[in-house]
Amino acid sequence: MDTSTKGTNTGKPQGLGASRACGLCDSAPMQRRTLLKLGIGSALVLAAAGGAVALLQPGLVKGKLSAPARLVLRRVAQAMLAGTLPAEAGAQDAALAALLTRADDFIAGTPRAVQAELSQLFALLPTAAGRRGIVGLSASWESATVQEVSAALQSMRTAGMDLKQQAYLGLHDIVCAPYFSGEESWAVLGYPGPTAV
């Protein structure tokens, strides 16, 4: 796959080079048109696992992550970006808040069909059925440690089930692309920022 940024240089770190800075953010990036391309079979799995919840509590509300979805993505980001987030609590909170804002923008740029699947996924993941069945995380999102979430994500990443792998890749893109496009990540990458012209 061509990861060149020729013709699209914005002066910000892009592509795989940026994503290599965190352990769980080093998967090959997905194209937006294939993000969470799960298909009919996985839709049935989601329904069987508790997808009816998605009809009542969508993961996206007016195109933005719901409060439960934001908690899930925040905890996933803490695990995926471990070692790259600021160590100081206040700075880390600010970095995560900025990431969530950019994640909303990232999702808004995906096709409606992708947004519909993301809404279903983020409706399911906050539930016990989704957390255990898709992520493999026993502890609640509120109480799970970074190490527990990281281990669960690694298990998703290497799972034999396409649904888990695609869900992992979707989470990966929604965390890593927005984070590494933000100024707060540049120091981690050794990037001084765009050159003044």
C-alpha positions as CSV (number, residue, x, y, z in Angstrom):
1,M,0.0,0.0,0.0
2,D,1.3,3.5,-0.8
3,T,1.7,5.5,2.3
4,S,3.2,8.5,0.6
5,T,1.9,11.9,1.5
6,K,3.1,13.4,-1.8
7,G,0.9,16.3,-2.8
8,T,-0.9,16.3,0.6
9,N,1.9,17.6,2.9
10,T,0.3,19.7,5.7
11,G,3.5,20.2,7.7
12,K,2.2,17.7,10.3
13,P,3.5,14.2,11.0
14,Q,1.5,11.7,8.9
15,G,1.2,8.0,8.0
16,L,2.9,5.0,9.5
17,G,5.9,6.9,10.8
18,A,3.6,8.7,13.3
19,S,1.7,5.6,14.3
20,R,4.9,3.7,15.1
21,A,5.3,5.8,18.2
22,C,2.8,3.8,20.2
23,G,2.7,0.0,20.7
24,L,-0.9,-0.7,19.7
25,C,-0.9,2.0,17.0
26,D,1.4,0.3,14.6
27,S,-1.1,-1.7,12.5
28,A,-1.4,-0.9,8.8
29,P,-3.9,2.1,8.6
30,M,-7.3,1.4,7.1
31,Q,-8.7,3.4,4.2
32,R,-11.9,5.3,5.3
33,R,-13.9,3.5,2.6
34,T,-13.0,0.2,4.2
35,L,-13.2,1.2,7.9
36,L,-15.3,-1.3,9.7
37,K,-16.5,-3.1,6.6
38,L,-18.1,-5.8,8.6
39,G,-20.9,-7.1,6.4
40,I,-24.1,-8.9,7.1
41,G,-22.6,-11.8,9.1
42,S,-21.1,-9.4,11.7
43,A,-24.3,-7.4,11.9
44,L,-26.0,-10.7,13.0
45,V,-23.2,-11.3,15.6
46,L,-23.7,-7.8,16.9
47,A,-27.4,-8.3,17.2
48,A,-27.0,-11.7,18.9
49,A,-24.5,-10.1,21.4
50,G,-26.9,-7.4,22.4
51,G,-27.1,-5.1,19.3
52,A,-30.7,-4.3,20.2
53,V,-29.2,-1.8,22.7
54,A,-28.0,0.1,19.6
55,L,-31.6,0.9,18.7
56,L,-32.1,2.5,22.1
57,Q,-28.8,4.1,22.8
58,P,-26.9,4.9,19.6
59,G,-23.2,5.3,19.9
60,L,-23.3,8.4,17.8
61,V,-25.7,11.2,18.7
62,K,-26.1,13.9,16.0
63,G,-22.9,12.6,14.4
64,K,-20.8,12.8,17.6
65,L,-19.8,10.2,20.1
66,S,-22.2,9.7,23.0
67,A,-21.1,10.0,26.6
68,P,-20.7,6.2,27.0
69,A,-18.8,6.0,23.7
70,R,-16.5,8.8,24.7
71,L,-15.6,6.9,27.9
72,V,-14.8,3.7,25.9
73,L,-12.7,5.7,23.4
74,R,-10.9,7.5,26.2
75,R,-10.0,4.2,27.9
76,V,-8.9,2.6,24.6
77,A,-6.8,5.7,23.8
78,Q,-5.1,5.5,27.2
79,A,-4.1,1.9,26.4
80,M,-3.2,2.4,22.7
81,L,-1.2,5.6,23.5
82,A,0.5,4.4,26.7
83,G,4.0,6.0,26.8
84,T,3.1,8.8,24.4
85,L,0.5,10.6,26.4
86,P,1.7,13.4,28.7
87,A,2.5,11.9,32.2
88,E,1.0,14.8,34.1
89,A,-2.7,14.2,34.9
90,G,-3.9,17.6,33.7
91,A,-1.9,17.6,30.5
92,Q,-3.1,14.0,29.8
93,D,-6.7,15.0,30.3
94,A,-6.3,17.9,27.9
95,A,-4.6,15.7,25.3
96,L,-7.4,13.1,25.6
97,A,-10.1,15.8,25.4
98,A,-8.5,17.2,22.2
99,L,-8.3,13.6,20.8
100,L,-12.0,13.1,21.4
101,T,-12.9,16.3,19.7
102,R,-10.8,15.4,16.6
103,A,-12.3,11.9,16.7
104,D,-15.7,13.4,16.2
105,D,-14.4,15.3,13.2
106,F,-12.7,12.1,11.9
107,I,-16.0,10.2,12.1
108,A,-17.9,13.0,10.5
109,G,-15.6,12.6,7.4
110,T,-16.5,8.9,7.0
111,P,-19.4,7.7,4.7
112,R,-22.9,7.5,6.3
113,A,-22.8,3.7,6.1
114,V,-19.5,3.7,8.1
115,Q,-21.0,6.1,10.6
116,A,-24.0,3.8,11.0
117,E,-21.7,0.8,11.8
118,L,-19.6,2.9,14.2
119,S,-22.8,4.0,16.0
120,Q,-23.8,0.4,16.4
121,L,-20.3,-0.6,17.6
122,F,-20.1,2.3,20.1
123,A,-23.5,1.5,21.3
124,L,-22.5,-2.1,22.0
125,L,-19.0,-1.7,23.4
126,P,-20.1,0.2,26.6
127,T,-22.4,-2.7,27.5
128,A,-21.3,-5.8,29.4
129,A,-22.1,-8.0,26.4
130,G,-20.0,-5.9,24.0
131,R,-17.2,-5.3,26.5
132,R,-16.8,-9.0,27.2
133,G,-17.8,-10.5,23.8
134,I,-16.1,-8.1,21.4
135,V,-13.2,-6.7,23.5
136,G,-12.7,-9.6,25.9
137,L,-12.5,-7.2,28.9
138,S,-14.0,-8.5,32.2
139,A,-13.6,-5.3,34.3
140,S,-15.9,-2.3,33.6
141,W,-14.5,0.5,31.5
142,E,-14.5,2.7,34.5
143,S,-12.5,0.3,36.7
144,A,-10.2,-1.5,34.2
145,T,-6.5,-0.7,34.4
146,V,-4.6,0.5,31.4
147,Q,-2.8,-2.8,31.4
148,E,-6.1,-4.8,31.3
149,V,-7.4,-2.7,28.4
150,S,-4.1,-3.0,26.6
151,A,-4.1,-6.8,27.0
152,A,-7.7,-7.0,25.7
153,L,-7.0,-4.9,22.7
154,Q,-3.9,-7.0,21.9
155,S,-6.2,-10.1,22.0
156,M,-8.7,-8.4,19.6
157,R,-5.8,-7.5,17.3
158,T,-4.7,-11.1,16.9
159,A,-8.1,-12.7,17.1
160,G,-9.2,-15.3,14.6
161,M,-12.6,-13.7,14.3
162,D,-12.9,-11.0,11.6
163,L,-15.4,-9.0,13.6
164,K,-12.9,-8.5,16.5
165,Q,-10.1,-7.6,14.2
166,Q,-12.2,-5.1,12.2
167,A,-13.5,-3.6,15.4
168,Y,-9.9,-3.3,16.7
169,L,-8.8,-1.7,13.4
170,G,-11.7,0.8,13.6
171,L,-10.8,1.8,17.2
172,H,-7.1,2.0,16.1
173,D,-7.8,4.5,13.4
174,I,-10.2,6.5,15.4
175,V,-7.6,6.9,18.2
176,C,-4.3,7.1,16.3
177,A,-5.2,9.3,13.3
178,P,-6.7,12.1,15.4
179,Y,-4.1,11.9,18.1
180,F,-1.0,12.1,15.8
181,S,-2.5,15.0,13.9
182,G,-2.5,17.1,17.0
183,E,0.3,19.4,18.2
184,E,0.4,17.7,21.7
185,S,1.8,14.6,20.1
186,W,4.6,16.3,18.1
187,A,7.1,16.4,21.0
188,V,6.8,12.6,21.4
189,L,7.7,12.2,17.7
190,G,10.6,14.7,17.9
191,Y,8.7,16.9,15.4
192,P,9.3,20.7,15.9
193,G,6.3,21.8,14.0
194,P,5.8,23.3,10.6
195,T,8.4,25.7,9.3
196,A,7.4,29.3,9.3
197,V,7.2,30.8,5.8
